[in-house]
Each structure stands twice: as C-alpha cells, then as structure tokens.
Amino acid sequence: MIDCEIRDAQHADLPELLEIFNEQILNSVYSFRINPLTPIEGERWYVSHSDPRYPILVAQPRQPATVNRTALGWASLSPWSDYEAYYRTAEVSVWIRPEHQRQGLGHQLMASLIARARHWDFRVLLSRVEASNRGSLSLHQRLGFQTIGTMHRVGEKFGRLLDVVMLELQL
Ligand SMILES: CC(C)(COP(=O)(O)OP(=O)(O)OC[C@H]1O[C@@H](n2cnc3c(N)ncnc32)[C@H](O)[C@@H]1OP(=O)(O)O)[C@@H](O)C(=O)NCCC(=O)NCCS
C-alpha cells in the first residue's frame, strides 16, 4: 500500500496522465477511445479541465523515492453535456496504473472527486462503465453509485461488441 497525496493536476503532470490514459486506450476495452491521445490532443484535454468545477485530481506518492513516478493515477469531473439544464450534472472518470491497482487509490481519488463535486454544488454524478469491468463497477457501488441500466452493444473494440452500465450518484 502506497501513501499518496490527492491533489489537483498541474501542467507538468500531463505526460504521466497521458501515459496512464493511453496505456488503457491501447490495451483495454475500459476506454471507448481507440486511438491514443497525441500530445496536442492531450493539451486540449488538459485545457478543457481548466474550469475549477471540472478538476483533474492526481494521486502522488508522498515518498517519491520509493516509486519513480509522480502520478500513480488520476480522476476527473467532466461536463455531462453543454446543454445548460445539465449545469449541475457531471461525469466521472478514473484511471490507475495497472501495477498500482487494488491499493486503495481509485477509492481515494473518487472520494476526493465526490467531495469536490459537493463543494461545487453538483447534484448528480454519472458514470459509464464497460459491463465486464467488475473492478470499476464494484468501486462505484462501494462509493454509493446506483445502477441506472445497461446500454447493450453500444461499443465495438478489438472485435468485441460492448455493453455499458450507466451509474448515478445523487449528491
Ligand atoms: C477500476 C479502478 C479505477 C479501481 O481502482 P483501484 O485503485 O484499483 O481500486 P481500489 O483499490 O481503490 O478498490 C476500491 C474498491 O473497489 C473494488 N475493486 C477495485 N478493483 C477491483 C477488482 N479488480 N475486482 C473487484 N473489486 C474491485 C473493491 O470493492 C475495492 O475495495 P476492496 O479492495 O476493499 O475490496 C482501477 O482498477 C483501474 O484503473 N482500472 C482500469 C481502468 C478502469 O477501469 N477505469 C475505470 C473506467 S470506468
């Protein structure tokens, strides 16, 4: 178990954040992106989170000497829709380096993200989870998310048709 501080992402974190995300894009069905983000796309993504209502949080080891990384995982809030009536609804996203999963970091990041969402007076958090992703479904359930339903065969990656479970957390 690694002792981590949860803090807001800084621009200097961007290469590590992209490394974490792109590894999942390339090797898992948990992201429905197929192409890794280029540095320019990553820059745009980072800038799209400059509004403090939509933070990117990072898990950083408190004793960097023990782990040669700054970010072991990250989580973000994003707008669910730019239609104004959705102003108090956001979508969550969370990614942990494979070698640091099951060490409590996803839970720690999500708990901080939920606290931040409460701070900004969001009313509902939504999440889309690929249906075979038991770890993520279980993490969401532990944090109080309720299943809304399953969207069947909405994704296609690595030659597989993929279902998506929609979850909500009423704050
Ligand atoms: C899903 C993910 C974010 C969970 O983060 P994590 O740091 O590994 O999870 P934690 O150690 O904080 O676990 C918290 C709880 O979630 C559940 N959980 C997490 N991983 C699990 C797994 N592989 N199987 C079953 N339950 C799991 C457990 O209830 C766990 O509590 P416990 O350890 O006391 O049993 C992480 O594994 C990950 O990044 N996976 C790949 C990317 C991904 O799926 N992202 C989410 C996209 S929706």
The ligand as a MOL file (V3000), in Angstrom:
LIG
                    3D

  0  0  0     0  0            999 V3000
M  V30 BEGIN CTAB
M  V30 COUNTS 48 50 0 0 0
M  V30 BEGIN ATOM
M  V30 1 C -11.2560 0.3710 -11.6130 0
M  V30 2 C -10.1290 1.1080 -10.8960 0
M  V30 3 C -10.2770 2.6170 -11.1350 0
M  V30 4 C -10.2430 0.8190 -9.4000 0
M  V30 5 O -9.2060 1.4990 -8.7290 0
M  V30 6 P -8.2680 0.7140 -7.7040 0
M  V30 7 O -7.3190 1.6790 -7.1200 0
M  V30 8 O -7.7030 -0.4690 -8.3900 0
M  V30 9 O -9.3330 0.2370 -6.6240 0
M  V30 10 P -9.2450 0.3340 -5.0240 0
M  V30 11 O -8.0380 -0.4010 -4.5610 0
M  V30 12 O -9.3980 1.7280 -4.6030 0
M  V30 13 O -10.5040 -0.5300 -4.6280 0
M  V30 14 C -11.6490 0.0270 -4.0290 0
M  V30 15 C -12.7570 -0.9990 -4.1120 0
M  V30 16 O -13.1580 -1.1690 -5.4800 0
M  V30 17 C -13.4320 -2.5510 -5.7030 0
M  V30 18 N -12.4700 -3.1110 -6.6640 0
M  V30 19 C -11.4180 -2.4590 -7.2170 0
M  V30 20 N -10.7950 -3.2650 -8.1000 0
M  V30 21 C -11.4560 -4.4260 -8.1000 0
M  V30 22 C -11.3000 -5.6510 -8.8140 0
M  V30 23 N -10.3240 -5.8280 -9.7160 0
M  V30 24 N -12.1930 -6.6330 -8.5870 0
M  V30 25 C -13.1910 -6.4800 -7.6900 0
M  V30 26 N -13.3880 -5.3470 -6.9700 0
M  V30 27 C -12.5350 -4.3390 -7.1790 0
M  V30 28 C -13.3560 -3.2390 -4.3720 0
M  V30 29 O -14.6350 -3.1460 -3.7720 0
M  V30 30 C -12.3650 -2.3860 -3.6630 0
M  V30 31 O -12.4500 -2.4390 -2.2870 0
M  V30 32 P -11.5820 -3.5850 -1.5010 0
M  V30 33 O -10.1870 -3.5160 -2.0420 0
M  V30 34 O -11.6970 -3.1300 -0.0730 0
M  V30 35 O -12.2530 -4.8590 -1.8000 0
M  V30 36 C -8.7260 0.6410 -11.3760 0
M  V30 37 O -8.6040 -0.7250 -11.1490 0
M  V30 38 C -8.4460 0.9500 -12.8200 0
M  V30 39 O -7.8940 1.9910 -13.1450 0
M  V30 40 N -8.8310 0.0030 -13.7120 0
M  V30 41 C -8.5720 0.1500 -15.1310 0
M  V30 42 C -9.2240 1.3830 -15.7140 0
M  V30 43 C -10.6740 1.4770 -15.3800 0
M  V30 44 O -11.3920 0.5040 -15.3770 0
M  V30 45 N -11.1110 2.7190 -15.1210 0
M  V30 46 C -12.4850 2.9950 -14.8610 0
M  V30 47 C -13.1820 3.1890 -16.1460 0
M  V30 48 S -14.9470 3.3520 -15.8520 0
M  V30 END ATOM
M  V30 BEGIN BOND
M  V30 1 1 1 2
M  V30 2 1 2 3
M  V30 3 1 2 4
M  V30 4 1 2 36
M  V30 5 1 4 5
M  V30 6 1 5 6
M  V30 7 2 6 7
M  V30 8 1 6 8
M  V30 9 1 6 9
M  V30 10 1 9 10
M  V30 11 2 10 11
M  V30 12 1 10 12
M  V30 13 1 10 13
M  V30 14 1 13 14
M  V30 15 1 14 15
M  V30 16 1 15 16
M  V30 17 1 15 30
M  V30 18 1 16 17
M  V30 19 1 17 18
M  V30 20 1 17 28
M  V30 21 1 18 19
M  V30 22 1 18 27
M  V30 23 2 19 20
M  V30 24 1 20 21
M  V30 25 1 21 22
M  V30 26 2 21 27
M  V30 27 1 22 23
M  V30 28 2 22 24
M  V30 29 1 24 25
M  V30 30 2 25 26
M  V30 31 1 26 27
M  V30 32 1 28 29
M  V30 33 1 28 30
M  V30 34 1 30 31
M  V30 35 1 31 32
M  V30 36 2 32 33
M  V30 37 1 32 34
M  V30 38 1 32 35
M  V30 39 1 36 37
M  V30 40 1 36 38
M  V30 41 2 38 39
M  V30 42 1 38 40
M  V30 43 1 40 41
M  V30 44 1 41 42
M  V30 45 1 42 43
M  V30 46 2 43 44
M  V30 47 1 43 45
M  V30 48 1 45 46
M  V30 49 1 46 47
M  V30 50 1 47 48
M  V30 END BOND
M  V30 END CTAB
M  END
